[in-house]
Amino acid sequence: MSQPSFHILPSCDHKHSGFTLIELVLVLVLIGILGAVVAPRLMVGNQFKERLQADKLVGLLRQAQLRAMNDPQAVTENPDISRCAKVVITKLGFSMAAECKTQLLDSDTIRQQEQQGYFVGARDINITANHTLPFILQFGQEAAEDEDKEFLTEASLLGRPFIGTEQLPTTLNITIGDKAVYIEPEGYIHGP
């Protein structure tokens, strides 16, 4: 009689190296999330700068508009820059107007204002608009001679945009590179 033979199965004690399916899926999901969040922030060159400057312009315009809607002195002849509701826009830059005058702020004034916490715009960028450049965009109007200068005018209360003494008749389009900023006649400001 033959003896039964036994086959010895390999022991399960040794460890297998590698990744489980769950680990692989988790890594792929994390890489996908990082790619979706980080990739848009890695815009290179002028596209990022143009977008950043367009966003700054929208912020500066909204700041000027809010000042006009809250301060009767914001649209007077020469208010302090911390009260100014006028924005100068030229072919090469934009800024709060220096003492609410027509010229763009110089580099020294910009540096001083930034140190005091005021946002004063940008220089050395390429700007086009559907209006002749340069111009001063003002939100609201100064009270007329016969009106009380301590109260806001209706145009100021509503944040209506003006160039000079004329309210915008149509949408103003200001383009920085290929990023557009729009100012509607009603005062709505929107951008990229």
C-alpha positions in Angstrom: 0.0 0.0 0.0 1.2 3.4 -0.9 1.3 6.1 1.5 -0.8 9.1 0.9 1.3 12.1 -0.2 0.6 15.5 1.3 1.4 18.7 -0.5 2.4 21.5 1.7 0.8 24.8 0.7 3.0 27.9 0.9 2.6 29.8 4.1 0.6 33.0 4.2 3.0 34.6 6.6 5.2 36.4 4.1 4.0 39.9 3.0 3.1 40.9 -0.6 4.4 44.2 -1.8 2.3 46.6 -3.9 -0.7 48.8 -3.7 -4.3 47.8 -3.2 -6.9 49.1 -5.5 -8.3 51.4 -2.9 -4.9 53.0 -2.4 -4.5 53.6 -6.2 -7.9 55.1 -6.5 -7.3 57.5 -3.6 -4.0 58.6 -5.1 -5.6 59.3 -8.4 -8.4 61.2 -6.8 -5.9 63.4 -4.8 -3.9 64.1 -8.0 -7.1 65.1 -9.8 -8.1 67.5 -7.0 -4.7 69.0 -6.9 -4.6 69.4 -10.7 -8.1 71.1 -10.7 -7.1 73.5 -8.0 -3.5 74.3 -8.8 -3.6 74.3 -12.7 -5.7 77.4 -13.1 -3.4 79.3 -10.7 -0.4 78.5 -12.8 -1.3 80.8 -15.6 1.9 82.2 -16.9 3.0 85.4 -18.4 0.7 88.3 -19.4 -2.6 86.3 -19.1 -2.2 86.2 -15.3 -1.0 89.8 -15.1 -3.9 91.0 -17.3 -6.5 89.1 -15.2 -5.0 90.5 -12.0 -5.0 94.1 -13.3 -8.6 93.7 -14.5 -9.6 92.5 -11.1 -7.8 95.4 -9.5 -9.6 97.8 -11.8 -13.0 96.4 -10.8 -12.1 96.7 -7.1 -10.9 100.3 -7.5 -14.0 101.3 -9.5 -16.2 99.7 -6.8 -14.3 101.5 -4.1 -14.8 104.9 -5.8 -18.5 104.1 -6.3 -19.0 103.2 -2.7 -17.2 106.5 -1.6 -19.6 108.5 -3.9 -22.6 106.7 -2.5 -21.6 107.5 1.1 -19.7 110.8 1.1 -21.1 114.1 -0.3 -17.5 115.4 -0.4 -16.2 112.5 -2.6 -17.0 114.2 -5.9 -16.1 117.8 -5.0 -13.2 119.6 -6.6 -10.2 118.5 -4.6 -11.0 116.0 -1.8 -8.3 114.1 0.0 -7.4 110.9 -1.8 -9.0 108.8 1.0 -12.3 110.3 0.0 -11.9 110.5 -3.8 -14.6 108.9 -6.0 -12.8 109.5 -9.3 -10.6 107.1 -11.2 -8.2 108.1 -13.9 -7.8 105.7 -16.9 -5.1 106.2 -19.4 -3.5 104.0 -22.1 -0.8 102.9 -19.6 -2.6 102.6 -16.3 -5.4 103.5 -13.9 -5.5 105.0 -10.5 -7.4 107.1 -8.0 -6.9 110.6 -9.2 -4.2 112.5 -7.4 -6.2 114.9 -5.3 -9.0 114.1 -7.7 -7.2 115.9 -10.5 -6.7 114.6 -14.1 -3.1 113.2 -14.0 -2.2 109.7 -13.1 -0.4 109.4 -9.8 3.4 109.3 -10.0 5.4 106.3 -8.6 6.4 108.2 -5.4 2.8 109.1 -4.6 1.6 105.6 -5.3 4.3 104.2 -2.9 3.3 106.7 -0.2 -0.4 106.0 -0.6 0.2 102.2 -0.5 2.2 102.6 2.7 -0.8 104.4 4.2 -3.1 101.6 3.2 -4.8 103.1 0.2 -5.3 101.1 -3.0 -4.3 103.4 -5.8 -4.2 101.3 -9.0 -1.6 100.2 -11.5 0.8 101.6 -14.1 2.6 100.3 -17.2 -0.2 98.1 -18.6 -1.9 98.2 -22.0 -5.4 99.5 -21.8 -8.0 100.1 -24.5 -11.6 101.4 -24.1 -14.7 102.2 -26.2 -14.1 105.9 -25.1 -11.3 108.2 -25.9 -8.4 107.8 -23.5 -7.4 109.3 -21.1 -10.5 110.1 -19.1 -11.7 110.4 -15.5 -14.6 108.2 -14.5 -16.5 109.6 -11.6 -19.4 108.1 -9.7 -22.1 110.5 -8.8 -22.3 114.3 -9.1 -21.4 117.2 -6.9 -24.5 119.1 -5.6 -25.4 122.1 -7.6 -24.7 125.6 -6.3 -28.3 126.0 -5.1 -28.4 122.6 -3.4 -27.1 121.7 0.1 -23.6 120.3 -0.4 -23.9 118.3 2.8 -26.3 115.8 1.1 -25.8 113.3 -1.7 -27.3 113.9 -5.1 -29.5 111.3 -6.5 -26.8 110.3 -9.0 -24.4 109.8 -6.1 -26.9 107.8 -4.0 -27.3 105.4 -7.0 -23.6 105.3 -7.8 -24.2 106.4 -11.4 -21.0 106.7 -13.5 -20.0 109.9 -15.2 -17.2 111.0 -17.6 -16.9 114.7 -17.0 -20.3 116.1 -16.4 -22.0 113.6 -18.7 -23.6 110.4 -17.4 -22.6 107.3 -19.4 -25.1 106.8 -22.2 -24.0 103.2 -22.9 -21.9 100.5 -21.4 -18.3 101.5 -21.0 -15.9 98.7 -21.9 -12.3 98.9 -20.6 -10.0 96.2 -21.8 -6.7 95.2 -20.3 -5.0 92.7 -22.7 -7.9 90.4 -23.5 -9.7 90.9 -20.1 -12.7 93.3 -20.3 -14.2 95.3 -17.5 -17.7 96.7 -18.0 -19.4 99.7 -16.4 -23.1 99.9 -17.1 -24.9 103.3 -17.2 -26.9 102.2 -14.1 -23.6 101.8 -12.1 -23.2 98.0 -12.3 -19.5 97.1 -12.6 -18.4 93.7 -13.7 -15.3 92.0 -15.1 -13.6 88.8 -16.0 
